[in-house]
Amino acid sequence: MLIARVIGTTVSTIEDENLTGRKLLIVRQTDECGNPVGKPFVGVDTVHAGTGDLVPTCAGSSARQTETTKGSPVDAVIRSIIDSLSVGGEVAFRKTR
């Protein structure tokens, strides 16, 4: 799993029928403190995440293991919303809203 921050949304009018009605979010990989380190990518939202949320993502074949994405042509899925992260006994991130 990778930690990522939701940085936007995307809309597509023509898509695979298994993705109809699914929210697609643009996320960017972060380090353990929420600082951006990677390139943006699109993930299927399964938890009603929003812009600014820090989320764990699964990629590759693991992304197709949820009830929402099983049998769908997805490469990344958002599985939950992070409330806080602790690294080395110190709080590295805490959700503020």
N, C-alpha and C positions, 0 to 999 in steps of 0.2 A: 504494500500500500504506500501511496505517496500522500503527503500533506499538501494541500493546495488552498488558495484563496479564490473565491468566486469574484470574478472581475466584470462579468457581463452576461448577457443572454443572447441567444440566437433564435431566429425564426426561419423555418423552411416550409415552403408550401408544397413541395413535392418530396416525399420521403418513403422509405420502406414502410409497408403496412404495419409491421410490428412496432414501429416507432410513433404511429399516429397517437396524438394526445400526450406524448411524453415531453416534458420540459427539458430543453437542452441548454446547459449553462457553459459559459466560457470560464475556465479556471486556469490558474497559473501556479505551478509548483512553488513551494516555499521551503525554507529551512525549518528547524524545530521551534523557532521563535516567531514564525510567520513572515519572515523577510523573503521577498521574491528571489528565486534562484534559477528558475527554469522558464521554458517557453510556454505560452498559453496553449491550451487544448480544450476540446469540447467533451463534456461529460453528461451522461443522462442522470437527471436528478430523481432520486427515489425518496427524498425526505423533505421536500419543500424548502430547500436552502435558498438564500438570497444573496444579492451583491454584498460583498464585504465579509461574508461568513468564511471561517476557516473549516475545511472539510477533509476527511480522509477519502481517498479515491482508490479504486481498484482498476487495474488495466489488464488488457489482453484477455485471455480465456477466463480469468477470474471475474471480469466485468460481466460475463454472461451467466453468472451463477446465482443471481437474485431472482425472485419470482417475477419482478418487473421486467428484467432484461433477458430471461431465459429464451433462447432461440432467436434473439435479435442480433442484428449486425452492429454491435457496439464494441468499442475498444476501451471506454472508460465509463465508470459509474461512480456517482456520489452516494456513499452509504450512510453517512451520519453527519451531524454538525458538531464541531468540537466546542465544548464549553471552557475547557482549560487544558493547558499542557504544563507538565513539570519536567524539568531537565536537571539532573544532578541535585535533586532536592529543592530546587528553586523554581518558582512559578515563572515560566517563560512566556505564557500567554493566558489571558483570561478574557472571555467574551464580556463586552461592556453593555450590551443591550439586552 
